[in-house]
Amino acid sequence: MPPKKRTFKKQFKNKSSKNKTGPPPEEVLRVRTPRGREVMGTIDQRLGGSKMRVKCLDGKTRLCRVPGRMKRRLWVREGDVVIVEPWELGGDERGDLVYKYRPNQVQWLKKRGILKQIEEFEEF
């Protein structure tokens, strides 16, 4: 007697039927601002590993890194707006990335006039 054929009654949904428009834009309720020694800046150049060159709003260009506790959580690209915490020693040249702003948060900051200098950077 031949073995019985198994039939699976579980139906799979068609993947193409998913909503491709994406989630609705999030409304900005709270936006983190720099505290204490922290400074805002934009990522100018990725250097490899977890290091990058950041142009800060205080007029300095710092060599920054993503700290180990945030390496897998914080993914950055050139042009992203971030918060940098300068180091105790060599704070004018080096720092750590603390936070990355989302695009809707950047729009909110520009609308409030907090990022006036960033608009100047984007012109070039």
N, C-alpha and C positions, 0 to 999 in steps of 0.2 A: 504494500500500500504506500503510495507516494506521500511525502510530508505535506501538511496543510500550508497553503500560502497565507501569510499574515497580511492583513490589511489594516492600515492605520486610519482611524476615523477622525483624527485630529486635523482640523483645517487650518491652514496657514493664511494669514492676511497678505494681501498683495502689497509689497513694499512701495510700489509706485503710487498708492492711494494716500500716502502720508501727506500732510500739509507742508508744502515746500516754501511757504512764505515766511516761516519762522515765527518765533514768539513775538508778541507785541512789544514795542519799545518800553523799557522800564522807566518809571517816573523817578526822578532824583529826589530823595528825601533828605539824606545827609551826605555831605561830602567831606572827606578828611582833609584838613588843612595842616600845613607844617607847624610843628610845636617845638619850642626851645631852639636848638641849634639846627634843626632840619631846614632844608632849602628845596624849592621846586626846580625842576630842570627838564630838558628834553634829551633823549638819547641821540647822540650825534653819530656814533660809529660803534659797531660791534667788533670786538677784538678777538673773540674766540674764548672758549671755556665759559666762564661766567663773568668775564670782564667786558667793560664797555667804556666809551668816552662819553661823558654827559656834560652838556652846556647848561650851567646853572643860572638862575635868574639874578644871582649876586654878581654876575659878570665873570665868573671863573669857570674854567674847564677842568673837570675832575676825572680821574681814572677810577671808575667805580666797579664794584663787584656785587653779585647777588650772594648774600650770606647762606651758609650751608642749610640752615633751618628752612629757607624759602626756595631753594634751588628748583624743586619739582613743582612748587605751587606758582611761582612767578615767572611767566614766559614773556619776554620783551622783544620788541623790534625797534628799528631806527625810527625816530619820530614820535615815539611814545612819550607821554608826559608822566614824570615820576617824581617821587619825593626822595631826596638824598640826605643821608646823615653823614656829615664830614667826620673824619677820624679825629681822635684827640691829638695824635702826633701826625703832622703832615696834612692837616685838614684842608689846606688850600689846594692840595694836589690829589688827594684820595678820599674815597667815601664808600658807604654802603647804600644799596637801594633798599628802601623801606616799604614803598607802596607804589603801585602803578594805577593810574586813573583810567577808567573806561571811557569810551568815546562820548557817551551821554553826559558823564561827569565833566569832561573837558568843555563841552558846549555850555554847560551850566556855569562853569568857572569863567569862561569868556564873556558870557552874558552879564555876569555880575561885575566884570571889570577886574577880576583878580589876575587874569593871565594876559594883560595888555602887552607885555614884553614878548610873549610867545608868538603873538601875531606878527611881530617884527621879524622873528627868526624865520617864520614860514615864507616870508616874501622873497628870501634869497634862494 
